[in-house]
């Protein structure tokens, strides 16, 4: 029983490390230049659902911001271009 608990704890730690690595990779991708979630997903190979989850978390912490809205180069649809670079953040408004 004790070996099983240890194995489960180890598996959980490995999973947590994987998501932490993904999160930092996504953060760096948005840091270089504003991109859509789909652009970062294609660039990093990380599922867009995970990227969406990270964006939601960072928005609560004011670590990411929609820098502009425009046409995604991949989907050719209107989308938000996000950035994690504080130098590119827009001034705070009431609708953000």
BALUMPA-625095 format. One record per residue (C-alpha): x, y, z. Coordinates in pm, whole numbers, plus 32768, in hexadecimal, padded with zeros to 4 digits. Example, Ala and Ser with C-alpha at 12.3 -4.5 7.8 and 13.67 -1.06 7.14 Angstrom:
BEGIN
> 84CE, 7E3E, 830C
> 8557, 7F96, 82CA
This chain:
BEGIN
> 8000, 8000, 8000
> 8118, 80EE, 8058
> 81C5, 80AC, 7F0A
> 8081, 80FE, 7E55
> 8061, 824A, 7F0E
> 81C9, 82A1, 7EBA
> 818F, 824D, 7D4C
> 8058, 8328, 7D40
> 810D, 844B, 7DE4
> 822C, 8429, 7CED
> 813B, 841D, 7BC5
> 808D, 8558, 7C43
> 81DA, 860E, 7C69
> 823B, 85B0, 7B05
> 80EB, 8632, 7A83
> 810D, 8777, 7B46
> 826B, 87AA, 7ABA
> 81E5, 8770, 7959
> 80DA, 887D, 7983
> 81D2, 896F, 7A23
> 82BA, 893E, 78F9
> 8198, 8976, 780A
> 812D, 8AB0, 78C2
> 8288, 8B4C, 78B3
> 82AA, 8AEF, 7742
> 815C, 8B98, 76F3
> 81B8, 8CCA, 77C4
> 82FD, 8CF5, 7701
> 8246, 8CCD, 75B4
> 815D, 8DF0, 7608
> 8282, 8EBC, 768E
> 833B, 8EDF, 7543
> 821D, 8F7A, 747F
> 809F, 8F83, 7493
> 8005, 8E41, 740E
> 7EB9, 8D8D, 740A
> 7E83, 8C53, 74D6
> 7E78, 8B85, 7395
> 7FC4, 8C16, 731F
> 8067, 8BB5, 746A
> 7FC4, 8A5D, 745E
> 8057, 8A18, 7306
> 81AA, 8AAA, 7368
> 81CC, 89E7, 74AF
> 80FF, 88AE, 746C
> 8037, 88ED, 75AB
> 7EBF, 88BB, 759D
> 7DF8, 89FA, 757A
> 7D18, 8990, 769C
> 7E47, 8998, 7783
> 7EB4, 8AE9, 76F9
> 7D56, 8B71, 7737
> 7D6A, 8AF7, 789F
> 7EBD, 8B9F, 78D2
> 7E3C, 8CE5, 783A
> 7D11, 8CE4, 7927
> 7DF8, 8CB2, 7A51
> 7EE7, 8DC4, 79E0
> 7DCC, 8EBA, 799A
> 7D61, 8E9F, 7B06
> 7EC8, 8EEE, 7B69
> 7EED, 9009, 7A66
> 8010, 8F52, 79C4
> 7F79, 8F48, 7865
> 7EAF, 903A, 7796
> 7E04, 904D, 7644
> 7EEA, 913B, 758D
> 7E0D, 9155, 7457
> 7D00, 90A3, 7391
> 7D43, 903F, 722E
> 7D42, 8F25, 7132
> 7DF6, 8DE9, 71A1
> 7EFF, 8D86, 70A3
> 7EA0, 8C17, 70C7
> 7D24, 8C0C, 70E3
> 7CE7, 8D4D, 701B
> 7BDC, 8DAA, 711D
> 7BC7, 8ED2, 7209
> 7C77, 8E87, 7350
> 7D23, 8F29, 7477
> 7E9C, 8F50, 746D
> 7F22, 8F17, 75CD
> 8067, 8F89, 7666
> 8117, 8F3F, 77AF
> 8210, 905A, 7776
> 81B9, 9175, 786B
> 825C, 9272, 7781
> 814C, 9226, 767F
> 8026, 9239, 7770
> 7F17, 9336, 771C
> 7EA8, 9433, 7821
> 7D9A, 93A4, 7906
> 7C35, 93F2, 78A3
> 7AE9, 939F, 7945
> 7A96, 928B, 784B
> 7BCF, 91BB, 7890
